[in-house]
Amino acid sequence: MSMKTFKLLFLFALVCSLILSGCSKDGDIFNKVVSRKGLPVNGFQEVPVRITKAYGHMDVSYNKKTKVLTYEVTWSLLTGNPVGSHIHGESPQGVNAAIKHDFTSLIPKVTSGSFKNTVVVDEVAIKEAGLLAGLYYVNIQTPTFPGAEIRGQIEF
């Protein structure tokens, strides 16, 4: 083997070992947590569309290792205090689905506010594949809009 070939093999082995040493035994850290900030929450996403001044946004984060979804919903100008708030699924944007996680008793009963919580992706109520495919959404119901005033799709 020539000295040039030996140096190339040595360099290749060094680069490979550096790459592998940067990964944990459970996989690359960048693949464990996915998140999005500023997802819109509004009446236009509700089915049927709601004509309302209410609006908001949502920040979501999902840890694939711990199976925990963290969500923070911020809203403004609801027509009344929330009377229902849930995560629904599985359905694409523009299609309604069943309640999978109810946080009505926890959300502040104010027309403008925010709420942060977590839920375990248990593969029964909420399934990881559907979550990562954007098939779950959050909505907030009010007395004026008991079916929901605003909605936002959870997307990564």
C-alpha positions as CSV (number, residue, x, y, z in Angstrom):
1,M,0.0,0.0,0.0
2,S,1.4,3.4,-0.9
3,M,1.8,6.2,1.6
4,K,-0.8,8.3,-0.2
5,T,-3.4,5.5,0.0
6,F,-2.5,4.9,3.7
7,K,-3.0,8.6,4.5
8,L,-6.4,8.7,2.7
9,L,-7.6,5.6,4.6
10,F,-6.3,7.1,7.9
11,L,-8.1,10.4,7.1
12,F,-11.3,8.5,6.2
13,A,-11.2,6.5,9.4
14,L,-10.6,9.7,11.5
15,V,-13.5,11.5,9.9
16,C,-15.8,8.5,10.5
17,S,-14.8,8.2,14.1
18,L,-15.4,11.9,14.7
19,I,-18.9,11.6,13.1
20,L,-19.7,8.6,15.2
21,S,-18.4,10.0,18.4
22,G,-20.8,13.0,18.0
23,C,-23.8,10.7,18.1
24,S,-25.3,9.3,21.2
25,K,-26.1,5.6,21.5
26,D,-29.8,6.5,21.1
27,G,-29.2,8.4,17.8
28,D,-28.6,11.9,16.8
29,I,-29.9,14.5,19.2
30,F,-31.3,16.6,16.3
31,N,-33.7,13.8,15.5
32,K,-35.1,13.4,19.0
33,V,-36.9,16.7,19.3
34,V,-39.0,18.5,16.7
35,S,-40.6,21.8,17.2
36,R,-42.5,24.7,15.5
37,K,-43.2,28.2,16.7
38,G,-45.9,30.6,15.6
39,L,-48.4,28.2,14.1
40,P,-51.6,30.2,13.3
41,V,-54.7,29.6,15.4
42,N,-57.8,31.4,13.9
43,G,-61.4,31.1,12.8
44,F,-60.4,30.4,9.1
45,Q,-59.1,27.0,10.1
46,E,-62.3,26.0,11.9
47,V,-64.8,23.8,10.0
48,P,-67.0,25.5,9.0
49,V,-65.0,28.7,8.9
50,R,-65.8,31.1,11.7
51,I,-66.0,34.9,11.1
52,T,-64.4,36.3,14.2
53,K,-61.8,38.8,15.3
54,A,-60.2,36.2,17.5
55,Y,-56.8,35.0,16.6
56,G,-53.7,33.4,18.1
57,H,-50.7,31.2,17.6
58,M,-49.3,28.0,18.9
59,D,-45.8,26.8,19.7
60,V,-45.3,23.0,19.8
61,S,-42.4,20.7,20.6
62,Y,-42.3,16.9,20.5
63,N,-39.6,14.7,22.1
64,K,-39.5,11.4,20.3
65,K,-37.6,9.7,23.1
66,T,-39.8,10.7,26.0
67,K,-43.0,10.7,23.8
68,V,-44.1,14.1,25.3
69,L,-45.8,16.8,23.3
70,T,-45.5,20.2,24.7
71,Y,-47.9,22.9,23.4
72,E,-48.4,26.6,24.2
73,V,-51.5,28.3,22.8
74,T,-51.9,32.1,22.9
75,W,-55.1,33.7,21.9
76,S,-56.7,37.2,21.7
77,L,-60.1,38.7,21.2
78,L,-62.3,35.6,21.8
79,T,-66.0,36.5,21.8
80,G,-66.3,35.1,25.3
81,N,-64.3,33.0,27.8
82,P,-63.3,29.5,26.7
83,V,-65.9,26.8,27.5
84,G,-64.0,24.0,25.8
85,S,-60.4,23.4,24.6
86,H,-59.0,20.3,23.2
87,I,-56.6,18.5,20.9
88,H,-58.5,16.6,18.2
89,G,-57.3,14.0,15.7
90,E,-56.6,12.3,13.5
91,S,-57.6,14.5,10.5
92,P,-55.9,16.8,8.0
93,Q,-56.5,20.5,8.0
94,G,-60.1,21.3,6.9
95,V,-61.6,18.1,8.4
96,N,-63.1,17.7,11.9
97,A,-62.1,14.8,14.2
98,A,-62.8,13.5,17.7
99,I,-61.4,14.9,20.9
100,K,-58.2,13.1,21.9
101,H,-57.0,15.4,24.8
102,D,-59.2,17.7,26.8
103,F,-57.7,20.6,28.7
104,T,-60.9,22.6,29.3
105,S,-60.6,22.5,33.1
106,L,-57.0,23.8,32.9
107,I,-57.1,26.7,30.4
108,P,-57.6,30.2,31.8
109,K,-61.1,31.5,31.3
110,V,-60.2,34.7,29.7
111,T,-60.8,36.2,26.2
112,S,-57.1,36.9,25.7
113,G,-54.4,34.8,27.2
114,S,-52.1,31.8,26.9
115,F,-51.8,28.3,28.2
116,K,-49.0,25.8,28.2
117,N,-49.3,22.1,28.9
118,T,-47.9,18.6,27.9
119,V,-49.5,15.4,26.9
120,V,-48.0,11.9,26.5
121,V,-48.2,10.5,23.0
122,D,-49.5,7.1,24.1
123,E,-50.2,5.5,20.7
124,V,-53.8,5.1,21.8
125,A,-55.4,8.6,22.0
126,I,-52.5,10.4,20.3
127,K,-50.3,8.5,17.8
128,E,-46.8,9.6,16.9
129,A,-47.1,8.9,13.2
130,G,-50.3,11.0,13.0
131,L,-48.8,13.7,15.1
132,L,-45.7,14.0,12.9
133,A,-47.9,13.9,9.8
134,G,-49.8,17.0,11.0
135,L,-53.1,15.1,11.7
136,Y,-53.9,16.7,15.1
137,Y,-55.2,20.2,15.9
138,V,-56.1,22.4,18.9
139,N,-59.3,24.4,19.2
140,I,-61.0,26.7,21.7
141,Q,-64.7,26.9,22.1
142,T,-66.7,29.9,23.4
143,P,-70.4,30.4,24.1
144,T,-70.8,32.2,20.8
145,F,-69.0,29.4,18.9
146,P,-69.7,26.2,20.9
147,G,-68.3,24.1,18.1
148,A,-65.0,26.1,18.4
149,E,-64.2,29.7,17.6
150,I,-60.5,29.2,16.7
151,R,-58.4,26.3,15.5
152,G,-54.8,25.6,14.7
153,Q,-53.2,22.5,13.1
154,I,-50.2,21.0,14.9
155,E,-47.5,20.7,12.2
156,F,-43.8,19.9,12.4
